[in-house]
Amino acid sequence: MATQFTSTAGTQLKSFVGLRQSSLQTTSSTSLRPRSRRITSFQIRASRSSPKVPGRPLRVAIVGGGPAGGAAAETLARGGVETFLIERKLDNAKPCGGAIPLCMVDEFDIPMDIIDRKVTKMKMISPSNVAVDIGRTLKPHEYIGMVRREVLDEHLREKAKSLGATVINGLFLKMDKPKDNVSPYVLHYNHYDGSKGAGMGVPRTLQVDAVIGADGANSRVAKSIDAGDYEYAIAFQERVKIPSNKMVYYEDLAEMYVGQDVSPDFYGWVFPKCDHVAVGTGTVTHKKDIKKFQNATRLRAKDKIEGGKIIRVEAHPIPEHPRPRRVLDRVALVGDAAGYVTKCSGEGIYFAAKSGRMCAEAIVQGSENGKRLVDESDLRVYLAKFDKAYWPTYKVLDVLQKVFYRSDPAREAFVEMCADEYVQKMTFDSYLYKKVVPGNPLDDIKLAFNTIGSLVRANAMRREMAKLAD
Ligand SMILES: Cc1cc2nc3c(=O)[nH]c(=O)nc-3n(C[C@H](O)[C@H](O)[C@H](O)COP(=O)(O)OP(=O)(O)OC[C@H]3O[C@@H](n4cnc5c(N)ncnc54)[C@H](O)[C@@H]3O)c2cc1C
């Protein structure tokens, strides 16, 4: 994966803000639309003047059946669009910590029986192993959901199927672009029919009016539209089956470890699942050392996971910022394919599902429930809404990572700060409900002083450590 974009947080933030501009500037499409501010009126005119689909509903293909694809398929099928979802592996267990916020459970109607654990206690553990409990402000009904991805993804796909979406077990290979703005896209894929000897699958094609790329970090749909690359982290995870007496400790508790040993720019985690824990870490800057960081994470949690058996080892890229282009003509990217994982927390499931849904809503609306063709201006409505809703969240987490993940003294300061009830409330409210919560001015001032105090102490500590090292 090329890394043509700088990895400094500030630049990435600028690129997030500027994406709407830059994708417009850099794209070679002739059907470019003005910036989001003017899109609303364009969208109405485009929809009204766009041709009716003759004798059938609008036909849309979604490539990828993870949270982004499943959520998009559900919304399209509900909205009267003929929906095809192409997934290469229907029992795919995406490497993932599987932590989801409470608002996702509500908004996506996630049934309780697919949530392995309800985490109400989160321990943040500093480089010197000072542990702070950061779930103290949670209300009785609040929790972080822990799911296994093979279970969540299947649930979302099945829901879409029950609403009329056609789920195809196939590997998407490439697509032929339409020769004009009414002709179909032709998708080429290998179809797996499950029969013996099917092997590589049977080559097939599918003609559709629009395409949603929900095919994750290595998206082929993104390549098909020259969407450009993003900087990425590599995340590594082991599922460890620990003795049941040790599992009791993790019943409703998760751990986050920070420190240069577990990651120079991310955190290590132990997340509880039904009968095992997921132990992992990630890094952007030192990818070749990922196994060393994983060993360090395991070592830090040693007392609690000792005697455990590793039952699965998994690794996958995590995008660091959105791609330069996310929409072109009648093709849109969502989820990891678009690059929607937050810094600092590495969270992407909710944003994948949400972007899939928002993109599908824009198509349903633009096509007047599948009656008319859509064009790029319809898809840009999704970009404008997504950016408006979530840009502050990305920005805050980016700044937090920049300030607090830069040295062990800064990480000590971060953990110290997490002991503050106000910080906990703000953090959890923002995480659980996906809104950057406006604070109480007096508490904000107190927090600012405490933060400065912690950082000053951290810097003083760093200077002393540097002197010792000389
Ligand atoms: C180790 C690790 C831990 C993480 N932990 C968390 C966490 O705890 N919480 C959180 O919110 N986020 C976490 N994330 C991020 C999260 O996993 C992603 O943001 C999320 O999976 C994105 O969903 P998606 O639907 O966009 O893509 P994916 O989940 O990657 O789904 C893409 C789907 O497309 C399919 N596909 C790909 N190519 C093709 C093709 N050519 N043809 C057909 N199908 C194809 C794949 O099989 C897959 O099912 C973690 C990531 C990693 C790597």
The ligand as a Gaussian input file, in Angstrom:
#p B3LYP/6-31G(d) Opt

LIG

0 1
 C       -7.128000      -6.174000      14.836000
 C       -8.213000      -5.136000      14.677000
 C       -8.994000      -4.784000      15.779000
 C      -10.038000      -3.863000      15.624000
 N      -10.838000      -3.610000      16.696000
 C      -11.912000      -2.801000      16.548000
 C      -12.835000      -2.627000      17.625000
 O      -12.697000      -3.209000      18.702000
 N      -13.888000      -1.798000      17.421000
 C      -14.096000      -1.148000      16.247000
 O      -15.066000      -0.393000      16.119000
 N      -13.253000      -1.319000      15.194000
 C      -12.184000      -2.138000      15.310000
 N      -11.359000      -2.360000      14.234000
 C      -11.686000      -1.718000      12.931000
 C      -12.836000      -2.489000      12.250000
 O      -12.502000      -3.857000      12.183000
 C      -13.104000      -1.958000      10.833000
 O      -13.158000      -0.560000      10.862000
 C      -14.415000      -2.512000      10.262000
 O      -14.334000      -3.904000      10.100000
 C      -14.760000      -1.891000       8.915000
 O      -15.903000      -2.517000       8.370000
 P      -16.128000      -2.595000       6.780000
 O      -17.446000      -3.235000       6.572000
 O      -15.863000      -1.280000       6.186000
 O      -14.960000      -3.524000       6.241000
 P      -14.595000      -5.064000       6.608000
 O      -15.104000      -5.390000       7.951000
 O      -13.171000      -5.197000       6.321000
 O      -15.476000      -5.879000       5.562000
 C      -15.122000      -5.959000       4.219000
 C      -15.774000      -7.211000       3.650000
 O      -15.535000      -7.218000       2.248000
 C      -15.189000      -8.525000       1.855000
 N      -14.381000      -8.390000       0.638000
 C      -13.169000      -7.801000       0.515000
 N      -12.753000      -7.855000      -0.762000
 C      -13.723000      -8.484000      -1.454000
 C      -13.869000      -8.835000      -2.822000
 N      -12.924000      -8.558000      -3.736000
 N      -14.992000      -9.491000      -3.206000
 C      -15.955000      -9.777000      -2.301000
 N      -15.870000      -9.469000      -0.990000
 C      -14.769000      -8.826000      -0.585000
 C      -14.431000      -9.096000       3.043000
 O      -14.440000     -10.520000       3.034000
 C      -15.181000      -8.499000       4.217000
 O      -16.208000      -9.326000       4.661000
 C      -10.285000      -3.253000      14.358000
 C       -9.483000      -3.594000      13.269000
 C       -8.465000      -4.530000      13.405000
 C       -7.641000      -4.901000      12.210000

